[in-house]
Amino acid sequence: MSNTAPSARYLVVAPNLLAHALRTPGAEFRVQTLADDLLPYLQAAEYDIVMGHSMGGSVVLSLLKYLPKTRPTSVVLVDSSVELTAAQLAVLTAGRIHNTRQDAIWRSLGSQIARQTNFDDHRNGNTPRSFSHLFADKSAAVLLTALIADPRSNSNDSSKLETIAKFEDVRAVIVSNASHWIQNEFPEVIVEEALRNIEE
């Protein structure tokens, strides 16, 4: 990433959600509970960019109502499923297979620093899996981009694009050759897209 890193310096805050990376488990895993846990970060500082990956994208959507209404904020959702039908969720749950050795390594590491039941806890705590209504909380000052993994790598990704396409003021970007783990495979795309919103 050093070749594409911006010349300016940025302060990056990467909080862990409840029950992630050795954080104390929460009592329940509703997206709004995870978002409420992050409110102290938004109250302590103003951020130029806010982003979330996977379930973290739904958490970010829950934070839209707390972002500044007059100062531009770049929001990036990284391969987040904001709408999943019961059938799609069943396929996702059944298909928790690692496609590559690297995926298996990351999953193994993740299972060591989080509860084994995190995936199921998130799924069970957020049924139905429907968060697109949260786009209504987006102010005009928020510039929102959704990065979507290449639909050729995952059948659920075509539904992600269909959902995002319903919102005219959300920019959808398909990341070619990317799986769900865009941040590992193409970190430079995330940096470029996040900065594009604040530089325009």
Disulfide bonds with the S-S distance in Angstrom:
none
